[in-house]
Amino acid sequence: MPPRSYPTARQRRLGAELRKLREKAGLSGSQVAAYLGGERAQVSHIESGRYGISAERVRRLAAHYSATDKHLIDALAAIADERSKGWWEEYRGILSPGFLDLSELEHHATYLRAVQMLHVPGIFQTAEYAREVMSNSVSSLPALPAAELKARVEHRLRRREIFDRPAPPTFEAFIHEAALRMRYCEPATMREQLDFLSDMSAFPTVTIRVIPFDSRITSSVHSLLYAGGPIPQLDTVQIDSAFDAGFLDAEAQLLRYRALLDSVAEIALDADESSKFIRQIAKEL
C-alpha cells in the first residue's frame, strides 16, 4: 500500500506519539526497522502518519520500547483501530485539510474549551453570520468562489453534530464582549446570531461565558480551542488565526494553555449573567 499523501492531524499525532516512545527508549529508526523486519523508511512513514498501523503493532512496539503507561498505550491502540470515516471526509478535495482536521478533532474530543476574542465560535455560528464572516475575511481575498463559500458554511454548521450524540462532549466557550458587538453583518443577522447563541447556552453540555470589556485581561489571551483527549497526554490545542490553524500538543504547551483557560474562567461572567448579557446586547441592535 502506498504512503498516504495527506495524513490527517490525528494520524500524524499517533505517529508522533510512537516516535516519542521510541526516542524515550533510546532506539533509532534503523533499530526499530530491523526489529520489524523492514526498512528505515517504513518507521519514518509510520511516525509521520503516512503509513497506517494496527493496534496489535502499536502494542508490540510499546512492549519493545518498554513503555509502561498502560492508559497511553490503550489510547494509541484505539486510535490505530479506527477504520470508519467521519462525515468531514465528504469535503476532502473541496475544503483545505485544516477544516477537516478541526472537525475530526472536535468529533473525538472528550471535552472542549474555547476562547474567542473577535468572533462567535465557529461551531455556534448561524449560516448567515458565518457567510458574512467568511466573505469579509482578509484570508479570503480574492473573494471565495460561491461553491467553496457554500461548502465552508455547510461544513461549519455540520460541526454541531457532536451535540446530537447520545453522550455529547461538554463545551465551555469564553467569548469576549468585542466578538458580540463587532458589526460583521446587518443588525438583523447579528441579532439572529446572538439569539441563537443564547439558545445554545441552554443546551445541557454547553456553557457560554462572556468576558466583558471591564474585565482585566492579559495580553497573552487569544483565540484558541482546547480539545481534551482520552487521557491528558493526548489533549490538543488549536490556535485560531486569520490565515491558518495550528495544532499544539507538547506537554509544556498543554500546561500553559490549561493555565490560560483557568485564568480566563476567573474573569468571565458566569453562565446566567452571560446569557442575560448576550440578550441585552441583542436588544440594543
ABEGO torsion letter per residue (X at the ends): XBBBABBBAAAAAAAAAAAAAAAAAGBBAAAAAAAAGBBAAAAAAAAAGABBBBAAAAAAAAAAAGBABAAAAAAAAAAAABABBBAAAAABGABBAAAAAAAAAAAABABBBBBBAABBBAAABBAAAAAAAAAABAAAOBBBBAAAAAAAAAAAAAAAAAAABABBBBBBBBBBAAAAABBABBAAAAAAAAAAAAAAAABAABBBBBBBAABBBBAABBBBBBBBBABAAABBBBBBBAABBBBBABAAAAAAAAAAAAAAAAABBBAAAAAAAAAAAAAAX
